[in-house]
Amino acid sequence: MPVTRFAPSPSGRLHLGHAFSAAMAADAGGGSYRLRIDDLDPARSREEFVDGIFEDLRWLGLDWSGEVMRESERLARYDAALETLKADRLVYPCFCTRADIAAVLSAPHGDPGHQYPGTCRGLPDDPGRRASSPHSWRLDHRRALERIGLPSWTERDGRHFSATPDQLGDAILARKDAPSSYHLACVLDDADQGVEMVVRGADLRPSTPIQRLLQHLLGLPEPTYFHHELVGHADGRRLAKRDQAPTLAAMRADGVDGPALAASLTARSLPLGFAFIAPT
């Protein structure tokens, strides 16, 4: 069985969608998975929610293997990888604000199909400006593609996907208030945990091209991917912490049997009032 993982953020209590993803990871991994805590955002992460993650997973009977990885303890690892990309001239400092980018994209000749228009890509390096001005570090995807070509990946069902140029952009890999982006942390964590199959929701499939690009550039192993359907309300709305989706803690308080719930999720059977949102 492949090594899989479950990587929740401690920004709230887990809901049924998280339970489904954890159950899928455990099922694909032969009954267990690696667990890591995505706690890079100190403004949203809470230790009480970390404890809640452990409590909810144990209630479900979904056991993890190995030590729990905490992303907040891995900043040196992320910084070292960023330094490697800097040395290879594959990233550049960006001083643009969100307002700056929005103004360019809304101009008559702007390109709304790309998230970032490359404003800072060709600027000469200015250590003085970097020392005094807030900035992020962006991946120069054009230079990366010149080196390795368009990335591809394989899904668990055997489907092979090849990225297209319009799926890639100069993604942010780090900024002052976030020492690593989701993309950079994700590929390094998966590699260091020995993850062989990335199990996650279909809403994260668009992240795969950039992450495959980073895996190539950093010489990291290539996992297989399993992008599963999402769990939503019966009316089609997605579950979300910000919308106060029903939590596993509330289900437990209502007397729901955790292991039975996990087994039904693995069999793709949902409680009344919920429905699957098929992946695209």
C-alpha positions in Angstrom: 0.0 0.0 0.0 1.3 3.5 -0.8 2.2 6.0 2.0 -0.6 8.7 2.2 -1.1 11.7 4.3 -3.8 14.0 5.9 -2.7 17.6 6.4 -5.4 19.8 8.1 -5.1 23.4 9.1 -5.8 24.1 12.8 -8.0 27.1 12.1 -11.2 25.6 13.3 -12.8 22.3 14.3 -12.9 19.5 11.6 -16.1 18.9 9.7 -17.5 16.0 7.7 -15.4 17.0 4.6 -12.3 16.6 6.6 -13.5 13.3 7.9 -14.0 12.1 4.4 -10.6 13.2 3.2 -8.9 11.5 6.2 -10.9 8.3 5.6 -9.9 8.3 2.0 -6.3 8.8 2.9 -6.4 5.9 5.5 -8.2 3.6 3.0 -5.7 4.3 0.2 -2.9 3.8 2.7 -4.0 0.4 3.9 -5.5 1.7 7.1 -3.1 4.4 8.2 -1.5 7.6 6.9 1.0 10.3 7.8 -0.4 13.2 9.7 0.9 16.8 9.6 -0.5 20.1 10.9 -0.6 23.0 8.4 0.0 25.7 11.0 2.1 28.2 9.0 -0.5 30.9 9.5 -0.1 32.1 13.1 -3.0 34.5 12.8 -5.5 31.6 12.2 -3.8 28.6 13.9 -4.8 27.7 17.4 -3.4 24.9 19.7 -7.0 24.1 20.8 -7.8 23.2 17.2 -4.6 21.0 17.0 -5.9 19.1 20.0 -9.3 19.0 18.3 -7.8 17.4 15.2 -6.2 14.6 17.4 -9.5 14.1 19.3 -11.6 13.9 16.1 -9.3 11.5 14.3 -9.1 9.2 17.3 -12.9 9.3 17.7 -13.2 8.3 14.0 -10.8 5.4 14.6 -8.5 6.7 11.9 -5.0 6.0 13.2 -1.9 7.7 11.8 1.6 6.3 11.6 4.8 7.9 12.6 5.4 11.3 14.3 3.0 14.2 13.6 4.7 16.8 11.5 4.2 20.5 12.4 4.9 22.9 9.5 5.7 25.7 12.0 8.7 23.7 13.1 10.1 23.4 9.6 10.8 27.0 8.6 14.6 26.3 8.2 13.8 23.5 5.7 11.6 25.8 3.6 14.1 28.6 3.7 16.9 26.3 2.6 14.8 25.2 -0.4 14.1 28.8 -1.3 17.8 29.6 -1.1 18.4 26.8 -3.6 15.9 28.3 -6.0 17.4 31.8 -5.5 20.9 30.4 -6.3 19.5 28.9 -9.5 17.8 32.2 -10.4 14.4 30.6 -10.5 12.7 33.1 -8.1 12.7 36.8 -8.0 11.6 39.5 -5.4 8.2 41.0 -6.1 7.2 44.4 -4.5 3.7 44.5 -6.0 0.7 44.9 -3.7 -2.7 43.3 -4.5 -3.9 46.7 -5.5 -1.0 47.1 -8.0 -1.7 43.8 -9.6 -5.5 44.4 -9.8 -4.8 47.8 -11.5 -2.6 46.2 -14.2 -5.1 43.3 -14.9 -8.0 45.8 -15.2 -6.2 48.0 -17.6 -7.3 47.9 -21.3 -4.4 45.7 -22.3 -4.2 43.7 -19.1 -4.3 39.9 -19.2 -7.1 38.8 -16.8 -6.2 35.2 -17.6 -3.1 35.3 -15.4 -3.0 36.0 -11.7 0.2 37.9 -11.8 1.3 40.0 -14.9 5.1 39.6 -14.2 5.7 43.3 -13.3 8.8 42.6 -11.2 10.1 39.7 -13.2 12.7 41.7 -15.1 13.8 44.1 -12.4 17.5 44.2 -11.6 18.3 42.9 -8.1 18.3 45.7 -5.5 19.5 44.5 -2.1 18.8 47.9 -0.6 15.2 47.9 -1.7 14.8 44.3 -0.5 16.1 45.3 2.9 13.7 48.3 3.3 10.6 47.3 1.4 8.1 44.5 2.0 8.3 41.9 -0.8 7.5 38.3 -1.7 9.5 35.7 -3.6 7.9 34.5 -6.8 8.7 31.5 -9.0 9.9 32.5 -12.4 7.8 29.8 -14.2 9.1 30.8 -17.6 12.7 30.2 -16.7 11.6 27.0 -14.9 9.8 25.7 -18.0 12.9 26.5 -20.2 14.8 24.1 -17.9 12.4 21.2 -17.5 9.4 21.7 -19.8 5.7 21.3 -18.9 5.1 19.1 -15.9 2.7 16.1 -15.8 1.3 13.8 -13.2 -0.7 10.6 -12.8 -3.9 10.1 -10.9 -4.7 6.9 -8.9 -7.2 5.8 -11.6 -4.4 5.8 -14.1 -5.3 9.1 -15.9 -2.3 11.1 -17.0 -2.5 14.9 -16.9 -0.1 17.3 -18.6 0.0 20.9 -17.5 -0.7 23.7 -20.0 1.0 27.1 -19.9 -2.2 28.8 -18.8 -2.3 26.7 -15.7 1.1 28.0 -14.5 2.1 31.4 -13.2 4.7 33.1 -11.1 3.4 31.7 -7.8 4.4 33.3 -4.5 6.7 30.9 -2.6 7.4 33.1 0.4 6.7 36.5 1.8 7.5 38.4 5.0 4.4 37.3 6.9 4.4 33.8 5.5 7.9 32.1 5.4 6.6 29.5 2.9 3.6 29.2 0.6 1.3 26.2 0.6 3.0 25.1 -2.7 6.6 25.0 -1.4 5.7 23.6 2.1 3.5 20.9 0.5 6.1 19.4 -1.8 8.8 19.5 0.8 6.6 18.0 3.5 5.3 15.2 1.2 8.9 14.3 0.2 10.2 14.3 3.8 7.2 12.2 5.1 7.8 9.7 2.3 4.4 10.3 0.8 3.8 8.2 -2.3 0.2 9.1 -2.9 -1.2 12.6 -2.3 -4.8 12.3 -1.2 -6.8 15.6 -1.2 -9.9 17.3 -2.5 -10.5 17.9 -6.1 -10.5 21.7 -5.4 -6.7 21.4 -5.0 -6.1 19.8 -8.4 -5.3 23.2 -9.9 -2.3 23.4 -7.4 -0.7 20.3 -8.9 1.0 21.8 -12.0 3.0 24.3 -9.8 3.8 21.7 -7.3 5.0 19.2 -9.9 7.2 22.0 -11.3 8.7 22.6 -7.8 9.3 18.8 -7.4 11.2 18.7 -10.6 13.3 21.8 -9.7 14.1 20.6 -6.2 14.8 17.0 -7.2 12.0 15.6 -5.1 10.1 12.3 -5.7 7.0 12.3 -7.8 4.0 11.0 -6.0 0.7 9.7 -7.5 -2.3 11.9 -6.9 -5.8 11.1 -5.7 -8.1 14.1 -6.0 -11.4 12.9 -4.5 -14.9 14.4 -4.6 -15.9 17.0 -2.0 -18.6 16.8 0.6 -21.3 19.5 0.5 -24.7 20.2 1.8 -27.6 18.5 0.0 -28.4 21.8 -1.7 -25.0 21.9 -3.4 -23.2 24.3 -1.0 -19.6 23.3 -0.1 -18.8 22.7 3.6 -16.5 25.4 5.0 -15.3 26.4 8.4 -16.1 30.0 7.7 -19.8 29.0 7.0 -19.9 27.2 10.4 -20.3 23.8 8.8 -21.4 21.1 11.3 -18.4 19.9 13.2 -17.3 16.4 14.1 -17.3 17.5 17.7 -21.0 18.3 17.4 -21.7 15.0 15.7 -19.9 13.2 18.5 -21.9 15.2 21.1 -25.1 14.0 19.3 -24.1 10.4 19.8 -22.8 9.5 16.3 -20.6 6.5 16.3 -17.2 7.6 15.0 -15.8 4.4 13.5 -19.1 3.6 11.9 -19.1 7.1 10.3 -15.6 6.6 9.0 -16.6 3.2 7.5 -19.6 4.7 5.8 -17.5 7.5 4.4 -15.0 5.0 3.0 -17.9 3.3 1.3 -18.9 6.7 0.0 -22.2 6.9 2.0 -23.0 10.2 3.6 -25.4 11.1 6.4 -28.8 12.7 5.6 -28.4 16.3 4.5 -25.1 15.9 2.8 -24.1 15.1 -0.8 -20.9 14.6 -2.8 -19.7 17.2 -5.2 -18.0 15.4 -8.1 -14.5 16.3 -9.1 -13.9 17.9 -12.5 
